[in-house]
Amino acid sequence: MEKFKTLEIVQKNPNSSVFHLHLNRPSQRNALSLDFFSEFPRALASLDQNPSARVVVLSGAGDHFCAGIDLKSMNAISDQALSSGDRGRGGEWLRRHIKGLQDAVTAIERCRKPVIAGIHGACIGGGVDIVTACDIRFCTKEAFFSVKEVDLAITADLGTLQRLPSIVGFGNAMELALTARRFSGIEAKQMGLVSRVFGSKQDMDDGVRIVAEGIASKSPLAVSGTKAVLVRSRDMNLEQGLDYVATWNSSMLLSDDLTEAVFAQIHKRKPTFSKL
């Protein structure tokens, strides 16, 4: 398994299909360095291609989930964009670089396996970009969030402004993005950003494990198809979404998983599915 500077992949139980992906710069509150943006899509691609992995749990090592982008990285990007002395060429380079950073976050949605975020401590700026791309989000009651970018005199550009409105509503997203205010895990639950709030990190870890193992026990084809259709349908109208799922199921529905699920129901036993 590949070793990373900013991440760690762990299979806590060798008999489990749940794999853990840790943001692993705890001394920097898991701030996102430039290395992260090259490593993160590689890590997710490796989990996507690993037939033993059915669910990915994303969390932060140490006391916080993610403190946002590393300011040293921000300075390095600015210096590179200005280095040519040509404003047009610098702007063209910066646009391509931003698109690359965006693509690293979108790797969460490209991953066929569901990605569950377990959030504790700070989830700020780039951390919000990451969790809004995740499929399920849980947090502790001590967790806090901030769409921080306007306080740094920038417009959030890695996905929060595009994904957050469909999660918490346009008005809530506008208010959070314009004020950059800090909000709690409880408020995140009230707005729908997270599905559940836990009393402690241990409680959250236990709760996430139960949910992840439950999903991992289901048909991998059905789980990956459900994720793919929901993500695609988010940007479609109803008719387009129905057409997409009809086309999807025309190729995926008649599987061994379907036969196994039906027989398991009939014989009142747990189904056993092949790896994806």
JOGINOR-V323496 format. One line per field, one symbol per residue. burial: + if it has 9 or more other C-alpha atoms within 8 Angstrom, else -. A space follows every 50 residues. Layout:
burial->???
This chain:
burial->-----++++-+----+++++++++++--+++++-+++++++-+++-++-- --+++++++++-++++++++--++--+--+++-+-----++-++---+-- ++-++++++-++++++++++++++++++++++++++++++++++++++++ -----+-++++-+++-++++-+++-++--+--+++--++-+++++-++++ +-+++--+---++-++-++++-+++-+++-+++--+---++--++--++- ------++-++--++-------+---
